Amino acid sequence: MFLRTTLCYYTHLRKAINIVSSCIVIIIIYYIIFKNNNVIENNQTLSNINDYNDNISINYIIKWLYKTNQTNNLLNELNPNLINNWTNITTTILSSIIEPSNQTRFRISSTKPEFKLYLHPPGDLLSDSFYKIGYWNDCKIHLSNINKHFGSNSSNNIVIIDVGANIGSCTLLFSSLGYKIYAFEPYRENYRLLSYSIINNIHLDGEIILITAGTSNLKNISEINIEIGNAGNNIVGSSISNNDLLRIGGSGRNTKYIKNPIRLTTLDHIIKEHVHYMKMDCQGSELSTLLGAKELLDKYKIDVIAFEYTPSWIVTQKQNPIDLLILLDGYNYTIYRSIARLRNYIIKKDDFISYTKQFENNGRFEDLLAIRRK
């Protein structure tokens, strides 16, 4: 009799603990939502800047929900129609606990350890390539740089910034190897797919902090110009004309762009630790990004910065592209041509102007690697 009573008491106590835990999580999430309830629709503009640190908190909450099998309990308490419309900084991650539609495709990576990456429909450059071969070649180049500079056995200590994370082909690869990644992606369709992938790869060792914003020198509101058929070619700027977009970039003569509202934040606002490697794939926003990382560069340091140098894109931001090279030199970086071949060719300070002139008004770019001098 005593044993039966004890078991009954224990069962009810467990149920009570689960109910209380679910309620606490729901209260926390509702607090974050109502604190940051700016919904972005196609015909609306953004009105406020959110505290991006809330995004980090809710990321952990959702992983806890998945690991404790309480996702369904939470969804029963929330309105799915409301969840589908959440596109602000905090609630984008929450909406990712809803599985994507049957039309959303994915691919298991061909790299090891494997990961599952959600992709755009057929017709997108990066997604089609990943679907075909199971990786994106640029990510392997970045990984090669990391291994050459830091060694392949230091994964638990490596911190990476991925500016322009796209759908996460590099982010998930880095995470699969145990790296910690700050992933910045402003375009809503990209970060929805990336958030699906994060939730469906909770087995990966590396911590991913997804920031659904672009990077700049100020926290601000702007627009992003997205190339149709190439969701990785996104150029920030509200006042860039279609003629300029066609002149400086694009995948072909009939390239078309659409505009979306986005939030911008600074690296200094998000990151307060030493960074080993930063990948910048942000189509002309490289200088603005580094101007928003003064404390990071001064105090915490970034060892290696890999980026595309496209002067004609930087000009669209009303900036002088040479200033980007001067800024890196001023922070004690040596700049090398071609990230595929580490330390292949040094661009000296006296050659910044002549080197840049070859890219004027033609949309061409070159991959560069900036390595901090000891």
Secondary structure, 3 states (H helix, E strand, C coil): CHHHHHHHHHHHHHHHHHHHHHHHHHHHHHHHHHHCCCCCCCCCCCCCCCCCHHHHHHHHHHHHHHHCCCHHHHHHHCCHHHHHHCCCCCHHHHHCCCCCCCCCEEEECCCCCCCEEEECCCCCHHHHHHHHHCCCHHHHHHHHHHHHHHCCCCHHHCEEEEECCCCCHHHHHHHHCCCEEEEECCCHHHHHHHHHHHHCCCCCCCCEEEECCEECCCCEEEEEEEECCEEEEEEECCCCCHHHHHHHCCCCCCCCEEEEEEEEECHHHHCCCCEEEEEECCCCCHHHHHHCCHHHHHHHCEEEEEEEECHHHHHHCCCCHHHHHHHHHHCCEEEEECCCCCCCCECCHHHHHHHHHCCCCCCCCEEEEEEECC
